[in-house]
Amino acid sequence: MKTGRFISLEGGEGVGKSTQLRALSAALRARGIDVVETREPGGSAGAEAIRTLLLTGAADRWSQRAEALLFAAARADHVEKTIRPALQRGSWILSDRFVDSSRAYQGMGELTDDDILTLHRIGSAGLLPDRTFALTLPEAEAERRAHMRDGGDTDRIGARDSTFHQRVARSFRGFASAESDRVRIVDASGAAQTVTMRLLQGLDDLLP
């Protein structure tokens, strides 16, 4: 059976994940690859409903544990309804965020990385991308881009303080160090086309 590939783009706020996902998808389609673009939280009807619950409301709307469970539930539906069917028919899935975001954002403080991975094993049978790109920018540049993108409006998670987002960035670097076969750090600075080329180069070993 033909098997597709699963690629996730990760990183903090303002690093250009959505822009690069669209550009990378176009570059892969130009090579004759069938690509499905998706996102988290979201990517299926059930997961999109949970997305609204997660990203709106007051900063303290959910406890850390409740938030982690909601993300895991959204991901379980996303994997079942969108990701696995696409992979089975031979498509490439490109996702704006996946489980590494839960590890970086929810797997600190009350919950550990092992806790998040246990929820992922239960909800999504432990599925991991074939390649994860963690986009990085200096903090000031990421904040500037996020402000330009959102016009100053951010969701309840993006609006958390700079100390929180610094910990998130360190988490992604830690994943890349510990899981270098899967997770690659990509410099997101410079022209968008240059960043897309860096991503394509990072897929050389997976491209047909």
N, C-alpha and C positions, 0 to 999 in steps of 0.2 A: 504494500500500500504506500502511496505517495505521502510523505510527511512534510508538513510545513515547518517554519521556524518562528520562534517567539522572541521578539526583541522588546525590551522596555527602556524607556528614557526616564531618568530620575534626576533629582537635584532640588535645591531650595527654590524659594520664590524668585521670579524674575530672571532665571538663567536661560530661558528660551526654549523650554521643552516642547511646547505646542508648535512653535514656528519650525523647529528642527524636525519634529515628527512629520509635519506636512511635507517638508522639503525632502526628507529621506524617503518617504513613501513615493513621492514623484520620481526620485532617482531610481528606486527599485522597480517601479512600474515601467520605466523606460528600458529596463533590462529584461522585460517580459515576465516579471514576477507578479503574481496576484497578491495584492496587499489589502489587509483589513486594518483600518485605523480605529483605535478605541482609546478609552481613558478610564482612570479611576480617581475617586469612586465613580462608578457608572459603567457604561458599556453594554448594558442590557436593561430591559424595562424595569425589573425589580431593583437592580443596582442604582439606576437613575433616581428612583423614588427614594432610596436610602440616601443618595447624594444630597438631596434637598434637606433632609433631616440633619445631615452631618455638617453642612457648610453654612447654614443659616441660623440666626438666633444669637443669643448672648454667648460670650466667651465661655461661660461656665454652664452652658446648657446641658452638657454631658460630663459625667465623671470620666476619668481616664480609662477605667475598665469598660464602661458602657460604650465609649467611643471606639475602643479596640474591637469590641464585639460587633458593633455596627459595621465597621470597615470589613471585618472578616465575613460577615453575612453578605455584604454587597459583593465582595470578591468571589464568594462561593457561587453566587448566581451568575456573575460575569464569566467565570471559568466554565460553568456548565452550559450556559446558553450561547456564548459567543466564542470564547477562546478555543476550547477543545474541538467543537465542530469545524472551525476554520482550519485548525492544524490537521485534522483528519482528512480534509479534502485537499490538502497540499498548499494552502495559502500561508502567507507570512502575516503574522499578527504584529503590529506595532502599537504599543500601549504607552500612553502618557501616564506614568506611574504604575506600580504594581506592589508586591508585598514588601519590597525594600523601603518604600515610603512608610508603611506601617511600622516597620522595624525602627526607622529613624525618628518618626514623629511620635509614636505611641510607646515604643520599647525603651523608655527611659523613666526613671523615677519609680513609680509604683509597680510597673510591669517591666519584665526583663525581655531581652531578645529571645530567650528560650520560650517565654510565655507567648510572644507573638508568633513564633514559628510553630508552636503547638496548636494554636488556633488555626493557623494556615494548613497544617496537616489534617486537622479535623474537617475544616470547611472546604478545602480545595485540593485535598490529597497531596499536599506538598509540592504542587506544580511550581517549577521555577523557569524563568526565561532561559533561552539558549545564550543570550548575551544581554547584559544590562550596561547601559552607558550612564554614568553619573556626571552630569554637566556641572562645571564649576566656574565661578566668577568671583573676583574680589567683592567683599560685602557691600561696599559703597556703590559699585557698579550694578550689582544685583538689585539693590534698593531703588536706584534711579530707574532701572528698566521696569521694575514692578510698579513703580508710581506712574510711569508713562503709560503702561499697559492698562492699569486699573483706574487711572484718573484720581488716585488717592483712596479709592474704595477697595477693600480687601475682604475676603471671607473670614469667618471666625477663627480659622486656623492660621491663615496668612497674617492675621493682625496681631499675632503673639509677639512678644518683645524680642529684641535683637539677641539676647542671651540664649533664648530658646532656639532661634534659627542658627546661631553659631554651633550649638550642640548638634543640630540636625546635619549641618555641613560636615562636622567631625565624624558623625556616624557613617555617612556615605564614604568618606575616605577610609574609614576602618573596614567597611565591607570590601572595598576594592583591594585593600591590603591582605585581608584574610581569604578572599575568594577571587583571586586574580584571574582564574580561568574563565569566570563568568562576568565579573564586574570590572569595568574599565573606566577610569577617570578621563574625561574629555574636557579640554580647555574650551570654554564657550565664548571667549573673547574674540574680537575681530569681526570681519564681515561674515554675514550669515552663510554665504556660499563656502567660505573657508571652513566654518564649523561643520557643514554638511560633508565636505570632503574628509574631514577627520573621522566622522562617523562611518563613512563608507570604507575608509581604510581599516577601521576597526572591525569590519565585517568580511574582510578579505578571505578568511579561512572558512566562512560559512556560505559564501556566494557560489552559485553553480557555475 
